[in-house]
Amino acid sequence: MKTIIFIFGTRPEIIKLAPVILELKKYPEDYNVLICNTEQQKELSNQTLAYFGLKADINLDCMRENQSLAGVQTKILTSLDEVFNQNKIDAAIVQGDTMTVLCGALISFYHKIPVYHVEAGLRSYDIYEPFPEEVMRQMTSRVADIHFAPTAVNKKALLKENIDEDKIHIVGNTVIDALFCLSDDVIEQSKKFFEEKDITIDDKLVLITAHRRENHGERIDRIIEAISYLATKYADHTFVIPVHPNPNVKNKIHERLGVLNNIKLLQPLDYPYLVYLMKHAKLILTDSGGIQEEAPSFSCPTLVMRYETERKEGIEAGVSTLVGADYDKILEYSEQILSKDKSQTRLKAQNPYGDGTSAKQIETVIRKKLIN
C-alpha cells in the first residue's frame, strides 16, 4: 500500500482534488490517502470538504489576518515540514497555483518525495498577472514528477519549458468531474436557499465574483463602479455577489454596492449553491479561475475581469472574454448580453476543459507509476 498525501488549502483546490481523492479511496487496498488542509482559506475549505463528504486528516491553521506573502509561505513550509517528518509518504499531490501548492511542492522536493501536479501547464507568461499565482505554478513545474495537464495547450507550454514528454499526461480538468458529482436533485435543492434569501432566480440573473490580489486597490474601484452602473441601468436584473472575506474587497463592496436593491451581497457560498447560480445565470463577471472552466458547461457567457488569463482555451473557443478591470470594456460587453433575452445569448461551443473523466485518468497514471 502506498501513502499519498493530498495538500490543499483553498476552496478551488478542494473542488478540483475531491474527485481524485474519491477515486483513489475506491481502492483502499492500494492507497492510503492522507488529506492535509493548510487552511489557507479556513472557512471556505472546510465548508467545501464537508460537501464532498470528506474530512481532513491534518489541519494546519496557517493563515493570520493581513499576513504577508512571505509570512504565509514561512508558516505553511514550517507546518508541512513537520507533517512530512511525522509520516512516511510515497507521493504528494497538489493542484493549481496557490501558495499551498508551491509550499507542498517545495517540501516534497526537500524530502525527496515525488510531486504530482494536477492542473499543470497553465501559463499567462506575465509574472504579475495573475499575481503571485503565475510564478507559483511555473516554479511547481520545475520539481513535479508527473504533470497532469488539462489540455494540449498546457502540454505544449510544458514541453516549451523542457519538461520531459513522458512526465506529461493530458487528462482534462477535474473541475468538470466535480460538476458531475452534483446530482440534479442536489442542485435543485439550492432553490430553497435562495428563496429564503429573497433572491429571485430567473432569466435576468447576473453572477459576479471579484477577489484576486491583483485586482485590489484602484482596479476593484473601477469594477465596483461598473457594477453599480449596470445594476442601475438594468434595474430589472438581479446581481448576486458572493463576497470574498478579504477585507480589501469585502469592505468596499458592502459600502458602495449594498445600497442598491437589485444587488444581493452574500457570504461565500457552498459549492452547490454557486453551481446553481452558474447554471441559471444570464451573464457571469468574474476574476476566478475555476468559474472560467465551469461556466461553459452551462453555456453561460463569461467576462473575465483580468488582463491576462492562463486559461486561454476558453477565450479561443469564444466562451469567455477578457475585459480586465477596464470600466468601458466591462460595460460594453455586459450590455451586449444584458440588452438581449437570455435565450439569445447562450453559447453553442463545447466546454474545452474536459469531459468529466479526469479523476479516472489520473488514477490510472498513478497506478502505473506506484502500484503496478
C-alpha positions in Angstrom: 0.0 0.0 0.0 1.2 3.5 -0.9 0.6 6.6 1.2 -0.4 9.5 -0.9 -0.8 12.9 0.7 -3.1 15.5 -0.8 -2.1 19.0 0.1 -4.6 21.9 -0.3 -5.8 25.0 1.4 -8.4 26.8 -0.7 -11.9 26.0 -1.9 -11.0 25.7 -5.6 -8.2 23.3 -4.8 -10.7 21.1 -2.9 -13.3 21.2 -5.6 -10.7 20.1 -8.1 -9.0 17.5 -5.9 -12.1 15.9 -4.4 -12.9 13.8 -7.4 -9.3 12.4 -7.4 -9.4 11.8 -3.6 -12.7 9.9 -4.0 -11.4 7.9 -6.9 -8.3 6.8 -5.0 -10.4 6.0 -2.0 -12.2 3.3 -4.1 -9.0 1.3 -3.8 -8.2 1.1 0.0 -6.0 -2.0 -0.6 -3.7 0.1 -2.8 -3.8 3.7 -1.5 -3.6 5.1 2.0 -5.0 8.6 1.3 -3.8 11.3 3.7 -5.7 14.6 3.4 -3.8 17.7 4.6 -5.5 21.1 4.7 -3.3 24.1 5.3 -6.5 26.1 5.8 -5.2 28.9 3.6 -8.9 29.6 3.3 -10.1 28.1 6.5 -13.8 28.6 6.4 -14.2 28.1 2.7 -12.0 25.0 2.5 -13.7 23.1 5.4 -17.1 24.1 4.1 -16.4 22.5 0.8 -14.7 19.4 2.1 -17.9 18.6 4.1 -20.0 18.9 0.9 -18.0 16.2 -0.7 -18.2 14.0 2.4 -14.5 14.4 3.2 -12.6 15.5 6.3 -9.0 16.5 6.6 -6.7 14.2 8.5 -4.4 17.1 9.2 -5.4 20.8 9.7 -2.6 23.3 9.8 -4.4 26.6 10.5 -1.7 28.6 8.6 -3.5 31.9 8.0 -3.4 35.0 10.0 -5.2 38.3 9.3 -3.3 40.6 6.9 -0.5 38.1 6.6 2.2 38.9 4.0 3.0 36.5 1.2 6.3 35.8 2.9 4.6 35.2 6.2 2.1 32.8 4.7 4.9 30.9 2.9 7.0 30.6 6.0 4.1 29.3 8.1 3.0 26.7 5.5 6.5 25.5 4.8 7.3 25.1 8.5 4.0 23.3 9.2 4.3 21.0 6.2 7.9 20.1 7.2 6.5 18.7 10.5 3.9 16.7 8.6 6.5 15.1 6.3 8.8 14.3 9.3 5.9 12.5 11.1 4.6 10.5 8.2 6.0 8.0 5.7 4.8 9.4 2.4 5.2 7.9 -1.1 3.9 10.7 -3.2 2.3 14.2 -2.8 -0.5 15.6 -4.9 -1.0 19.3 -5.3 -3.4 21.2 -7.5 -3.2 24.6 -9.3 -1.2 27.6 -8.4 -1.7 28.7 -4.7 0.9 29.3 -2.0 -0.1 25.9 -0.6 0.7 24.3 -4.0 4.2 25.9 -4.1 4.9 25.0 -0.5 3.7 21.5 -0.9 5.9 21.0 -3.9 9.0 22.5 -2.2 8.6 20.5 1.0 8.1 17.3 -1.1 11.3 18.2 -3.0 13.2 18.8 0.2 12.1 15.4 1.4 12.8 13.7 -2.0 9.1 12.8 -2.3 7.7 12.8 -5.9 5.2 15.6 -6.6 2.1 15.0 -8.8 0.8 18.3 -10.1 -2.9 18.4 -11.1 -3.8 21.2 -13.5 -0.2 21.7 -14.7 1.0 23.8 -17.6 -1.4 26.8 -17.4 0.5 29.9 -18.4 -0.1 33.6 -18.9 3.6 34.4 -19.3 3.1 37.6 -17.3 4.6 37.1 -13.8 2.3 39.7 -12.4 -0.9 38.5 -14.0 -2.2 36.6 -12.1 -0.1 37.6 -9.1 1.5 35.7 -7.5 0.0 32.5 -9.0 1.7 32.6 -12.4 5.1 32.3 -10.8 4.0 29.7 -8.2 2.6 27.5 -11.0 5.8 27.8 -13.0 8.0 27.0 -10.0 5.9 24.0 -9.1 6.5 22.6 -12.6 10.3 22.6 -12.0 10.0 20.0 -9.3 6.9 18.0 -10.3 7.4 14.4 -11.2 4.1 14.0 -13.0 2.3 16.8 -14.7 -1.5 16.3 -15.2 -2.2 18.8 -17.9 -5.9 19.7 -18.7 -5.4 20.4 -22.4 -3.0 20.1 -25.3 -2.2 23.8 -25.0 -1.0 23.2 -21.4 1.2 20.2 -22.6 2.7 22.4 -25.3 3.6 25.0 -22.7 5.4 22.4 -20.5 7.3 21.0 -23.5 8.4 24.5 -24.3 9.9 24.6 -20.8 11.9 21.4 -21.5 9.7 19.2 -19.3 10.1 15.5 -20.4 7.1 14.5 -22.5 6.8 11.1 -20.7 6.0 13.1 -17.5 3.1 14.9 -19.1 -0.4 13.5 -19.2 -3.4 15.3 -20.8 -6.4 14.4 -18.6 -8.8 17.3 -18.9 -9.7 19.4 -15.9 -11.0 17.7 -12.7 -13.4 20.7 -12.1 -15.7 19.1 -14.7 -15.7 15.9 -12.7 -16.7 17.9 -9.7 -19.7 19.3 -11.5 -20.8 15.8 -12.4 -20.6 14.8 -8.8 -23.7 17.0 -8.2 -27.0 15.3 -8.9 -29.8 17.4 -10.4 -31.7 16.9 -7.1 -28.9 18.4 -5.1 -28.6 21.4 -7.4 -32.3 22.0 -7.3 -32.4 21.9 -3.5 -30.4 25.1 -3.7 -33.6 26.8 -4.9 -34.9 26.8 -1.4 -31.7 28.5 -0.1 -32.2 31.5 -2.5 -35.9 31.7 -1.8 -35.1 32.1 1.9 -32.7 34.9 1.0 -35.5 36.5 -1.1 -33.3 36.3 -4.2 -35.2 35.7 -7.5 -33.6 33.2 -9.7 -34.8 33.8 -13.3 -33.6 34.6 -16.7 -32.3 38.0 -15.5 -29.7 36.8 -13.1 -26.1 38.1 -13.1 -23.4 36.4 -11.1 -20.3 38.4 -10.1 -17.2 37.3 -8.2 -14.2 39.5 -7.6 -11.4 38.9 -5.2 -8.0 38.4 -6.8 -5.0 40.1 -5.3 -4.0 41.9 -8.5 -7.5 43.5 -8.6 -7.2 45.1 -5.2 -6.8 48.9 -5.0 -7.8 51.1 -7.9 -8.9 48.0 -10.0 -11.6 46.9 -7.6 -12.8 50.5 -7.5 -13.3 50.5 -11.3 -15.0 47.1 -11.2 -17.4 48.3 -8.4 -18.2 51.5 -10.4 -19.0 49.4 -13.5 -21.3 47.0 -11.5 -23.1 50.0 -9.9 -23.8 51.5 -13.4 -25.0 48.2 -14.8 -27.3 47.5 -11.8 -28.8 50.9 -12.0 -29.4 50.7 -15.7 -30.7 47.2 -15.7 -32.8 47.5 -12.6 -35.0 44.6 -13.6 -32.0 42.3 -13.3 -30.7 40.7 -10.1 -27.0 41.0 -9.5 -25.7 38.3 -7.0 -22.3 38.8 -5.5 -20.8 36.2 -3.1 -18.4 38.5 -1.3 -14.9 37.2 -0.6 -13.9 37.6 3.1 -10.7 39.5 2.3 -11.3 43.0 3.9 -9.6 44.7 0.9 -12.6 43.5 -1.2 -15.4 43.0 1.3 -15.5 46.4 2.9 -15.6 48.3 -0.4 -18.2 46.1 -2.0 -20.5 46.4 1.0 -20.1 50.1 1.4 -20.7 51.0 -2.3 -22.9 48.3 -3.7 -25.0 47.4 -0.7 -27.3 50.4 -1.2 -28.8 49.1 -4.5 -31.9 47.0 -4.1 -31.2 44.6 -7.0 -27.7 43.8 -5.8 -27.6 40.9 -3.4 -24.5 40.6 -1.3 -23.9 37.1 0.2 -21.3 35.4 2.2 -19.1 32.9 0.3 -21.5 30.1 -0.9 -21.5 26.4 -0.5 -20.3 24.8 -3.8 -23.7 23.5 -4.9 -25.2 27.0 -4.4 -22.6 28.5 -6.6 -23.1 25.9 -9.2 -26.8 26.6 -9.1 -26.2 30.3 -9.8 -23.9 29.4 -12.7 -26.5 27.1 -14.1 -29.1 29.8 -14.2 -27.1 33.0 -14.8 -27.6 35.1 -17.9 -24.1 36.6 -17.5 -21.1 35.9 -15.3 -18.5 38.5 -14.5 -15.5 37.0 -12.6 -11.8 37.1 -11.9 -11.9 33.5 -10.7 -10.0 30.7 -12.5 -12.4 27.9 -11.7 -15.5 29.7 -12.9 -13.8 30.3 -16.2 -13.7 26.5 -16.6 -17.1 25.7 -15.1 -19.3 28.2 -16.8 -19.0 26.8 -20.3 -20.7 23.6 -19.1 -23.8 25.8 -18.6 -23.5 27.7 -21.9 -23.2 31.0 -19.9 -21.2 33.9 -21.4 -18.4 34.9 -19.0 -16.5 38.2 -18.8 -13.1 37.6 -17.3 -12.0 40.6 -15.2 -8.3 40.0 -15.7 -5.8 41.5 -18.1 -4.2 38.1 -18.7 -5.5 34.6 -18.2 -3.7 31.3 -18.1 -7.0 29.7 -19.4 -6.7 30.8 -23.0 -8.7 27.8 -24.3 -11.9 29.5 -23.2 -11.0 32.8 -24.9 -10.1 31.0 -28.1 -13.3 28.9 -28.0 -15.4 32.1 -27.6 -16.9 31.0 -24.2 -15.0 33.7 -22.3 -14.0 37.3 -23.0 -11.1 39.2 -21.3 -12.2 42.6 -20.1 -9.7 43.3 -17.3 -10.7 45.9 -14.8 -11.5 48.2 -17.7 -14.7 50.2 -16.9 -15.6 50.8 -20.5 -15.0 47.2 -21.6 -17.0 45.8 -18.7 -19.9 48.0 -19.7 -19.6 47.4 -23.4 -19.6 43.6 -23.3 -22.0 43.3 -20.4 -24.6 45.4 -22.2 -24.3 43.2 -25.3 -25.6 40.4 -23.1 -28.0 42.2 -20.8 -29.8 44.1 -23.6 -31.0 40.7 -25.1 -33.2 37.9 -23.9 -31.3 35.1 -22.2 -32.2 32.6 -24.9 -30.4 34.8 -27.4 -27.1 34.8 -25.5 -26.5 31.0 -24.9 -23.1 29.7 -26.0 -23.0 26.9 -28.5 -19.4 25.9 -28.1 -18.5 22.8 -26.0 -16.6 23.1 -22.8 -12.9 23.0 -23.9 -11.7 21.9 -20.4 -12.8 18.3 -20.1 -15.4 15.6 -20.2 -15.7 14.5 -16.6 -13.3 11.5 -16.6 -10.2 13.3 -15.4 -10.0 11.6 -12.0 -10.2 8.1 -13.5 -7.4 9.0 -15.9 -5.3 10.4 -13.1 -5.7 7.2 -11.0 -4.7 5.1 -14.0 -1.4 7.0 -14.4 -0.7 6.9 -10.6 -1.4 3.2 -10.5 1.2 2.6 -13.3 3.7 4.7 -11.5 3.3 3.4 -8.0 1.3 0.2 -7.9 1.9 -1.9 -11.0 
